[in-house]
Amino acid sequence: MLKYPAIDPVAIALGPFELFGHTLGPLQVHWYGIMYLVGFGCAWLLALYRAGLPHSPITRAQVEDMIVWGAIGVVLGGRLGYVFFYHFDRLLQEPAWLLRVWEGGMSFHGGMIGVIAAMALYAWKIKVPFFRLMDFVAPLAPLGLGFGRLGNFIGQELWGRATDVSWGMVFPRDPLGLARHPSQLYQAALEGLVLFVVLYWFSSKPRPRMAVSGLFLVLYGSFRFAVEFVREPDSHIGLDALGWMTRGQELSLPMVVLGVVLLVLAYRRARNEQQPAAAVNNGGNAS
């Protein structure tokens, strides 16, 4: 069994402060928030580099706006997804809870939908085909996902199910004190590092439009679906569909299906576009 490293979830604590006779603070900056900033920073730097390559759909001057649009989509979509996918009953009982973002709560699937919506608007704004932009954006996301999962690990949240494997870990905040899978680290490795390496390699060469986006959906959905088998289900939901699927698996399965559809359409379209060109070339040679 591994020992959980003694990491304070609060990275910076300032105050309390006295201001006009009132006590303010203390101001606390959590590692999870810092990881979000690091993720956006990595996406920004990588986007700047990729925007300078041939066939980029955007210029370097447009990267900053794109990142801002994407950040808004992540935050709004992540919050809405968390509320609608995981706590819809509470929303019905207490609609104002939707706005209490300081209480925490983000959903990857909601954040992804938010980014897609934001990029659709931004693509329309700069007059770039939607999937050209999404193929550009897809390799930017995994590093942010990886850092986010490290933030979950430091914050001792979204841990794994009880286990007797040698690398099981007891999280100090776990009231049951059980050895658990460090599933946050599994997700950081798969959704962060592995997904980034594969997508970066795949997108480094010309690919049919929609192919990079499709591969992202297939890989992320597959990785998330697999890790959910060792991740502790949400306590208020438990095992949902079919008596064994978690809510995360229910949301990830359509991603895999949609990703396969995009890949098939991308390569079928590319093949159909090559056939007329080949026919023209053969005709030219015959004449």
N, C-alpha and C positions, 0 to 999 in steps of 0.2 A: 504494500500500500504506500502511495506517495503522500507526502505531507504538503498541505496547501501552503504556498509561500505567503509570508506575512506582508501583504500589500494593502495599504490603506486605500479604500475606494476614493477617498477625498485627496486629490493631488495638491490642492492649494486651499488654505483656510485663512481668511483675513478678517480682522475685527473681533468682537463687535465695535462699532463706531458710535460716537456721540455726535449728533447733528441737531442743532437748534433744540436742545433739551430732550431729544428722542434717541433711543438706542436702536441702531440699525445693525443688522448682521447677526451672526457672522456670515460673511460671504464665502461660500464653498464652491470650488471648482472640482468636479468629479473627473476621474480618468475617462469615464465613458464619453463625456462631452469632448475631452481633449482628443480621444480617438476619432470622433466624428470630424474634428477639424483636420487631423492628420490625414484622414481618408480623402477629404475634399482637396487638401493640399497636394496629395499624390496624384489625384485625378487631374488637377490643374496642370501640374508639371508634365505629366504624360501627354495630356491633350496638346500642350504647347509644342512638344516634340513631334507628335503625330501630325499636327496641323502644318508643319513645315515639310512634310513628305509629299511626293507627287500623288495626285488624285485625291487629296484630302478634300472633303466636302465643305470645310470651313477654313478661314484664314486664322492666323495667330491673333489677329486683332479681335476676332469674334469669340475666342476661347473664354475670355472672362465673362461675357454675357451668357454663354452657354452654361458655364459652371453655376452662375447665379440662378438661372432658370432651373437647372437640375437640382440645386440645393433646395429651392422652394418646393419643387415637386416631391423631393424626398421627405421633407418635414411635414408638409400638408398631407401627402398621401400616406406616409407612415402612421401619422396620428389617426387619420380617418380609417385606415385599414385596421388598426388596433381596436378601435371602437366598434366598427361594424363587423369585423370577422371574429373577434374574441369576446366582446362585451356588449353585444347588441341589446341584451336584456336590460343591462344597467342604463344604456342610453334611453330606452323607452321609459324607464322609471325616473331618470334624472337627466334630461336633455342638456342642461347646462354643464354637465360633466365633460362633454365633448371639448369645451373650451379650457378646461383646467389642465393645460399641457404641463404645468410645473409638477404635477403628480406623476409624470412619467407615462410610458407606454407607447411603443413604436412597433410597427409590423413591417417586415421586409416586403411581403407581397403587396401591401398597400403602398409602401414607398416605391416599389417598382412601377405600379400603375400610375403613381404620381409623376414619376420621371418620364414615362411614356407619354402621358398627357402634356407635360411641359415641353418635351422635345417635339411633339407634334405641332404645338403652337409656335415654337421657335423655328422649326423647319419651314412652316408656312410664312413666318415673318421674314426669313432671309431667302425664301424661295429656293429651297433645297429639297429634293425628294426625301420623304420621311425615312425610308429604310436606308438610304445612304447615310443619313445622320445617325440612325440607330446602330448601324454597323460600326460607325466611328466611335460611338459612345460605349458600346458593350464591353470592350476590353478595359475601359476606365473604371468600371464598377468593382471588380473583384478585390482590389487592394483595400478599398474602403470597407467592403464586407469583412475582410480579414481583420482589419483593425477594430471594427465594431464588435466582432466576436471576442477579441482580446479584452475589450472594454467590458463585455458581459462576464468574462472570466474574473477580471479584477473586482468587479462589482458583486461577484458571487450570486449570479442570477442565471436562469435558464440552464441549470446544471443537468447532469444525466441521471439515468435510473440507477438504482442500487446494483452493485456488482461485486464479484469476488475476484476479479482479475487483479494481477499484481500492480497495475498502474491505477487502480481505483483511488479516489481521493475523498477525504472528509473535508467538507466545506464548513468553516466555523459557524456560519450563519444558518446551517441546516439544523432545525430543531430536533430532527431524528438522529443526527450524528452518524449517518450511514456512509459507508464507502461508496462513492458514485463514479460513474464514467465522467471524465472531464470533457463533456460533449462540446463545450464552447471551443476547446482547442481542436477537436476533430473538425468542427465547422470552419475555424480559422484556417486550418491547413487545406481543407478541400475547397470551400467556397472562396477562400482568399488566394492562397499560394498556387494550388494546382489549377484552379480555374483561370487565374491570371496567366500562368505560363502557357497553358493550352491555347487560350484565346489570343494571346499576344503572338504566339507562333503562327496560329491559323490566319490571323489577320495581317501578318507581315507580307503576305503574297496576295496578288489579286484574286478575289473570290467572287462568285456570283452574288448579286445584291440579295439581301435577306439571309445569306448563309451564316454570317458571323452572328447575327441576332438569333437565328435558329439554334446554333450551337450553344450559345449562352443559355437559352431556355432549357435545352435538353440536359446540359451538364449540371446547371444549378439545381433544376428540379430533381434530377437523379441523386445528386449528392445530399440534398436536403431530405429527400424521401428516405434514403438509407440511414442517415444519422438519427432521424426521428425514432428509429427502433431502439436506440439507446439513450434518447433524451427524455427526461421526465415530462409527461404530458401536462398540459395546463390543468391545475387542480380543480378548477370550476367546470372543466369540460371533460377531462379524462379521455378514454378511448372512445372515439365517436363512431364513424361509419364502419359497418360490418363487425363491430365489436373489437377491432384491433387497430384501426387507422386513427391517427391523431389529426387534429385540425391542420397542422402543418403539412401533413401528407396529402390531405384533401385539397389543399391549395397548391401543392407542388405538382400533383399529377397532371392537371390541365396544362401546366407549363411544358412538361415533357411532350405531351401530345401536340401542342401548338408548335413547339420547336421542331418536331419531326415534320409537321406539315410545311413549315417555312423552308426547311432544308430540301424537301422533295420539290416544292415549287421553284426554289432558287435554281437547282440544278436542271430541272426539266426546262425551265425558261432559258437557261444558258445553252442547253443542248439544242433547243428549237431555233435559237438565234444563230447558232453556228452552222446549222444545216443549210439555210439559204446562202450563206456566205460561201460554204464549200461548193454548193451547186454552181454559183456564179464563177468561182475560180476554175472548176472543172470545165465549164462551158468556155471560158476564156482560153484555156489550154487547148481545147479541141479545135478552136477556130484558128 
